[in-house]
Amino acid sequence: MKLFLATLIVLGSATPSLSGEYQPGYSKSQTCTRNEYREEYIPGTKKSPGFVNSWTEVIEVPCDTKPSASVISRPMNQQPDLDTNDCSQGSLIGGLLGAGLATSGSRGKDRWWAIPAGAVGGAMLGCQVDGG
């Protein structure tokens, strides 16, 4: 019976140290690590070719802890920034003016491409003038 209790005490006290946690006094501490692969190139010479040394390092990283509900802050009455620039009127007027100028400035076979190009160019310019 004494052997069982002694074994239980020894194994019970060893378990937290195996998991990376320990509790000195009244505080709790945890260590988190990550394996990181490293390489180093060693350049060669004409007689001896270069080679690569590789190894794995264990580095300490911050532990992922979830914040408690009291720590989470919620923004009050925060509204997203909305783009209220509407250039539909400027686009319509600019497109009509651009198509009209292209019609008056073109002759014959050139009208099939000049009118749509003038409308698109005028719409883009009208949108910029209207504040878009």
Contacts in CASP RR format, 6 or more apart in sequence:
PFRMAT RR
TARGET T0000
AUTHOR 0000-0000-0000
METHOD contacts of the structure
MODEL  1
MKLFLATLIVLGSATPSLSGEYQPGYSKSQTCTRNEYREEYIPGTKKSPG
FVNSWTEVIEVPCDTKPSASVISRPMNQQPDLDTNDCSQGSLIGGLLGAG
LATSGSRGKDRWWAIPAGAVGGAMLGCQVDGG
16 22 0 8 1.000
16 23 0 8 1.000
20 30 0 8 1.000
20 31 0 8 1.000
21 28 0 8 1.000
21 29 0 8 1.000
21 30 0 8 1.000
21 31 0 8 1.000
22 29 0 8 1.000
23 29 0 8 1.000
30 63 0 8 1.000
31 60 0 8 1.000
31 63 0 8 1.000
32 60 0 8 1.000
32 61 0 8 1.000
32 62 0 8 1.000
32 63 0 8 1.000
32 64 0 8 1.000
33 58 0 8 1.000
33 59 0 8 1.000
33 60 0 8 1.000
33 61 0 8 1.000
34 58 0 8 1.000
34 59 0 8 1.000
34 61 0 8 1.000
35 56 0 8 1.000
35 57 0 8 1.000
35 58 0 8 1.000
36 56 0 8 1.000
36 57 0 8 1.000
36 58 0 8 1.000
36 59 0 8 1.000
37 54 0 8 1.000
37 55 0 8 1.000
37 56 0 8 1.000
38 54 0 8 1.000
38 55 0 8 1.000
38 56 0 8 1.000
38 57 0 8 1.000
39 52 0 8 1.000
39 53 0 8 1.000
39 54 0 8 1.000
40 52 0 8 1.000
40 53 0 8 1.000
40 54 0 8 1.000
41 50 0 8 1.000
41 51 0 8 1.000
41 52 0 8 1.000
42 50 0 8 1.000
42 51 0 8 1.000
42 52 0 8 1.000
42 53 0 8 1.000
43 50 0 8 1.000
44 50 0 8 1.000
44 51 0 8 1.000
85 131 0 8 1.000
85 132 0 8 1.000
86 130 0 8 1.000
86 132 0 8 1.000
87 126 0 8 1.000
87 127 0 8 1.000
87 128 0 8 1.000
87 130 0 8 1.000
87 131 0 8 1.000
87 132 0 8 1.000
89 130 0 8 1.000
90 123 0 8 1.000
90 126 0 8 1.000
90 127 0 8 1.000
90 129 0 8 1.000
90 130 0 8 1.000
91 123 0 8 1.000
91 124 0 8 1.000
91 126 0 8 1.000
91 127 0 8 1.000
91 130 0 8 1.000
92 123 0 8 1.000
93 126 0 8 1.000
94 121 0 8 1.000
94 122 0 8 1.000
94 123 0 8 1.000
94 125 0 8 1.000
94 126 0 8 1.000
95 118 0 8 1.000
95 119 0 8 1.000
95 120 0 8 1.000
95 121 0 8 1.000
95 122 0 8 1.000
95 123 0 8 1.000
95 126 0 8 1.000
96 119 0 8 1.000
97 122 0 8 1.000
98 118 0 8 1.000
98 119 0 8 1.000
98 121 0 8 1.000
98 122 0 8 1.000
99 115 0 8 1.000
99 116 0 8 1.000
99 118 0 8 1.000
99 119 0 8 1.000
99 122 0 8 1.000
100 115 0 8 1.000
100 118 0 8 1.000
101 118 0 8 1.000
102 111 0 8 1.000
102 114 0 8 1.000
102 115 0 8 1.000
102 117 0 8 1.000
102 118 0 8 1.000
102 119 0 8 1.000
103 111 0 8 1.000
103 114 0 8 1.000
103 115 0 8 1.000
105 114 0 8 1.000
106 114 0 8 1.000
106 115 0 8 1.000
END
